[in-house]
């Protein structure tokens, strides 16, 4: 029987499996770029790096369904985004959210491309109905709409994530300043 609750077990697992700074510096494959990976600015939680990390994580998590965590970590380096936040935000795309995300992407892409409207020549919808195979539908209708929708969702959610994170960060700092000013004013009156 394991000791402690689920939080204690998860913390213990993370301590055993998450690489340390020394192990990253000692890794022969990472040694040439370890100075860049271990730059302190990439691991600090600042008002600039956290929103960048959120936006980058949302973008890579939505647009690249496979290997989005390593991709987010690698792309965080040149844009100076917070690496843990970028990697953690990619978890928006998980097995529970994949179906609603792809369905939303298809609907948005379908609306943007207006695939069911008449185009010069034969309409796309009648071509799909005439060639009623699933693969033909996927190539001519479903695939392009989903890809366009994923790009729009990735860009839109990244911009929204950046804005919301910046706003929350600003409100949190403002609250701290007000509390500090209130405490300072209370000690002066005594």
N, C-alpha and C positions, 0 to 999 in steps of 0.2 A: 504494500500500500504506500502510495506516494505521500510525502509530507507536504503540508501547506495547501493553500487553495490554488485555484487556476492561475491567479496573478503571480504567485510565488513560483509556480512551475514554469510559466511563460518567461518570467524574468531569469530564472536559472537557465532555461534553454537558450535565451538570447545571449547570456554571458558566455555560454560554452560555444556558441556557433557564430556570433558576430565577430568579424575580424577586428583586431586591435590595431592601433597605429603602428606598433612595432612589427606586427605580422605583415602589414601592408608594405612597410619599408623593406622588410626582409624578403618579400616575394620576388623571385628573379624575373617574373614576367612583368610585374608592375614597377620594378626598380627604375626603369628609364623615365617613367612619368609620375613616380610617387611624389615628387616635389609639387607637381601640379594638382594631383588628386588630394593631397593632404594640406592644401592651402587653407589656412584658418578661415578666410573669408567665405569659403564654400560650406562651412559647417556652422557658422554663427547665425543666430536668428535675429536678423536686422529688418528694418522697415522696407528695405529695397530687395533683399535676397529672398525673403519669404514669399511675397507676391509673385516674384519671378518663378520661384519653385512651384507654386500652385499652378500658375499658368502653363508652365512647361510640363508638369505632371499630367494635367488635364489634357493637354494637346497630344502628348505621346500616348497616354493611356487610351484615348478614344481612337486616334488615327492608326495606331500600330497595335493590334490586339495580341500579337505574339512578341515576346521579348521586350515589352514596354518598360520594364524596370531598368535593365541595363542601358537601354537607349536613353531613358530619362537621366540616368546618372552621367552618361557620357556627354549628352548635350547640355547638362548643367554647367560643365566646365567652361566652355567659351562664353556663355551668357552670364556667368557669375551668379547663378541661382543657388539657393540652398539645396544641397544634395539630398538630405533626408526628407525634406518636404516634397521635393520633386518626385522621388521614388515612392513615397507614401501616398501621394495624390493619384498616382497611376492606379491605385486600388479601386478607383471609381469603376473601372472596367474589370468586373469579376464575374463568376458564373451566374450570380443572381441578377446582375444588371445587363448582361450581354444581350438577351432577347429584347428587352425594352429599348436598349440603346440602338440596336440594329433596326428594329421596327420603326423607331422615331427617325433614324437616318433615312430609311427607305421612304417614309411618308414625306419628309422634308425634300428629299431629292426628287421624288415624284411630283411634288407641287412646283418645285423650281424648274424642272425640265418640262413640265406640262406634257407628260408622255401620252395622255389620253386625248389630246386635242388634235385636230386635223393639221397635217403639215403638207406642204406641196408634194404632190404625188400620192402615194398610198399612205394612209395613216398607220402609225406604229401599232395601235391597238388591233386593227384588222389583220395586220401581218402576224401578230402573236396569236390571234384567234385562228388564222388559217394554218399556221404551223404550230399546232398546239403542244409541241414537246416542251418539257420543262427546261431542258438545256437551252433551247432557243429563247425562251422567255427570260432565263437568267442572263444570257449574254446581251439581249436586245433591250431589256426593260428593267429587270431587277438589279443587275450589277451596276450599270451606270447611275441609276437613281440612288442606290445605297452608297456608292463611293462619293457622289456629290453631297449627299446628306451627311456622311461622316466628316467630310472636310468642313462643311458649314457648321456642324455641331462642335467640332474640335476648335474651330476659330471662335465661335460664339461663346462656348463655355470657358475657353481660356481667357478671353477678354472679361467675361463676367467674373470669373474666379479671381483674376488680378484686381479688378475693381472692388469686389466685396472684401477681399483680404486686405487691401490697402485701407479701405474705410474702417474695417474692424480694428486694424492696427492703430489707426489714427484715433478712433474713439477710445480705445483702451489706454493709450498714452495720455489722452486728454483727461480721462478719469483719474489716472494716477497723479497728474499734475494738480488737478483740483483737490484731490485728497491731501496731497502734500501741502498745498497752500492753506487748506482748511486746518490741518494739524499745526502748521506754522503760525497761523493767526490765533489759534486757541492757546498755544503756549505763550504767546506774547501778552495776552490779556491777563494771564494769571500772575 
